[in-house]
Amino acid sequence: MKRADLRKIYFNIYMTYTNNNLTLEDIGLKYKITKQRVWQIVRFCKLGNGNYYEGLKRYNGAYNKIKRARPESDSREINGLLREWLRINDVRLIKSKYG
């Protein structure tokens, strides 16, 4: 599938999530993807103001900036810093069953 086609699908998934009371699982069934993939699409679309690829670019930029600033950090610490960055950017996180 071409990027332009995926961009439309991702935007539709984001709008479905934003404007309906459907669960991630319901949306996943509709689009034949997992609920985890739905959440990933929604999260990046929110970061990119509806544009998945712009959100992905912002996320990767933040990740690279954190890695450069904290080269001694392990993946757990980097993930914690990324979660904090997402909170600052008003992207809700799915709670882990581990805390």
C-alpha positions in Angstrom: 0.0 0.0 0.0 1.2 3.5 -0.8 2.0 6.0 1.9 -0.8 8.3 0.8 -3.3 5.5 1.1 -2.0 4.6 4.6 -2.1 8.2 5.6 -5.8 8.3 4.8 -6.5 5.0 6.7 -4.5 6.2 9.7 -6.4 9.5 9.8 -9.7 7.6 9.5 -8.7 5.3 12.4 -7.7 8.4 14.5 -11.0 10.1 13.7 -13.0 7.0 14.5 -11.2 6.8 17.9 -11.7 10.5 18.5 -15.4 10.8 17.5 -16.9 7.5 18.7 -17.2 5.4 21.8 -15.6 2.4 20.2 -12.9 0.5 22.0 -9.5 0.0 20.5 -10.4 -3.6 20.0 -13.6 -2.7 18.1 -11.6 -0.3 15.8 -9.0 -3.0 15.3 -11.6 -5.5 14.2 -13.1 -2.9 11.8 -9.7 -2.3 10.2 -8.3 -5.9 10.7 -5.4 -4.8 12.9 -4.6 -5.3 16.6 -5.8 -3.0 19.3 -2.1 -2.3 20.1 -1.6 -1.1 16.5 -4.7 1.0 16.7 -3.3 2.7 19.9 0.1 3.2 18.1 -1.7 4.9 15.2 -3.8 7.1 17.5 -0.8 8.1 19.5 1.3 9.2 16.5 -1.7 10.9 14.9 -2.3 12.9 18.1 1.4 14.0 18.1 1.2 15.0 14.5 -2.2 16.8 14.7 -3.9 14.1 12.7 -0.9 13.2 10.6 0.6 9.8 11.5 3.9 10.4 9.8 4.4 13.8 11.3 3.7 12.4 14.7 6.1 9.5 14.1 8.8 12.0 13.0 8.3 14.0 16.2 8.4 10.9 18.4 11.6 9.6 16.7 13.1 13.1 17.1 12.4 13.1 20.8 13.8 9.6 21.1 17.0 10.5 19.3 17.4 13.7 21.4 17.0 11.8 24.6 19.5 9.2 23.5 22.1 11.8 22.5 21.6 13.7 25.8 21.8 10.6 27.9 24.1 8.1 26.1 24.7 6.2 29.4 21.0 5.5 29.9 19.5 2.0 29.4 16.3 1.3 27.5 14.2 1.4 30.6 15.3 4.8 31.5 14.9 6.1 28.0 11.4 4.7 27.8 10.6 6.4 31.1 11.8 9.7 29.7 9.8 9.1 26.5 6.6 8.4 28.5 7.2 11.7 30.4 7.6 13.5 27.0 4.3 12.0 25.8 2.6 13.2 29.0 3.9 16.7 28.5 2.6 16.5 24.9 -0.8 15.5 26.3 -0.8 12.0 24.9 -2.5 9.6 27.3 -0.7 6.4 28.0 -2.2 3.0 28.5 -1.5 1.9 32.1 0.7 -1.1 32.6 -0.6 -3.9 34.7 2.7 -3.7 36.5 2.4 -0.1 37.7 
